[in-house]
């Protein structure tokens, strides 16, 4: 059995409250096969990431770091999926990655957030 640990800083405005905690639980239950534990070292608190109320009980606020522990046969792969999920879901909108439509081939390309003043291409942007 593999074990992967990494740190993550919650950058969203309200931290790990009900809605984001619910999204995390759903991601863990539906898309990962490994056990995931979230630890807040400064508060000496730990929660399984598939348990909504224990996650909310961690009280993680904006700017706080947590340790994410992923254990299982596919821990490395699941840890990478989880890093992507956490980064996309818990980054402020102004820093969120976006996909930009390449009009030549119709594919969405990773990009950076554009100014809302640029109305010519704003309609071709899709927030992740």
N, C-alpha and C positions, 0 to 999 in steps of 0.2 A: 504494500500500500504506500502510495506517495503522499508527501506532505509539502505544501507550498505556503509560504507566508509572505505577505507584503503589507506595506502601510498605505493608507489612503486618507487624504484630507477632504472633508466635506466642505465644499465651497458654495453650495446653494444657500439661499437666504435663510431658510428655517431649519436647516440640519435634517436629522432623520426623524421627522414627525410622521403622523399616521399615513398620509398618502404615499410618500416616498418609501416608507418602511413596507407598505403593502406591495409596492412595485418590486422591491428587492425580494420579498418573500416569494412573489409570483415567479420572478426570474429564476431563483434558486430551485423552486419546486418543479418548474416546467422545462427548464433548459440545462440544468446541471445534474450530474450523477453523483458528485462528491458531496461530502458533508462540509458545510461552511459555518464558521464561527466568527463572530465579530467581537473584538476585545477593545475596551477603552482602558488602556494601562493606567492613565492618571487617576481614574476613579475606581480601579480594580473591579471592573464590571465586565461580564462576558455574556453573550447571548447566541443561541443557534439562529442562523439566518433564515430558517424556515418557520420561525415562531414569531408572529406579528407583535404580540404584547410584550414579549421579552426584548425584542428589538427596540420598540418604542421606549421601554423602561431604561434603556441605556442613556437616554437624554442627550444624544449627540447633537451639538450645536454647530453653527457655521464656524469654520476655521479649526475645528477639532480634528485631531488625527486618531485613526483607529488602526488596529492590527487586524488584518483579514487572514484567517487560517483556513486553508482548503485541504481536505484529506479524502483520499479515495484512489481508486485505480486510475482515474483520469484527472488527477489533481492539477497537473501542469496545464492541460488543455482547458479545464474548467476555470482555473485561475486567470488565464488570459481572457476568456470570455467575460469573466466577472470584472476584470480591470476595465475592459471596454464599456461594459454596461454602467459601471459606477462613474466613469469619466463622462459618459454621455448624459447620464441622468442627473448627476449631482454637481455639474458645472453651471455657473450662472449663464443665462442666455447670451450675454454679451461675449462670453468666451466659448460658447458651445460650437462644436464643429458643424459645418453645414455641407450640403451637397449642392453643387452648381450644375445645371443642365448644360451639356455641351451640345449646342444646336446643330453642329455638323454631323455628329453620329448619334445623337439622341441619348447618350449615356450620361448618368449622373457622376460627377467627379467630386472628390473631397476638395474642400476649399476653406476659405475664411469668411467670416461674416462680412457682408457688404453694407454700405451705407443705405439707409432707407431713402435717401435723396436720389439715388440712382434708379429712377423708375423704369429706365429702359431694360434693365436686366433683373430687377427685383422680382418680377413674376416668375423667373426661372430658378428661384432659390427655394430649397426645401430644408427646413431645420431638421436635424436628426432627432 
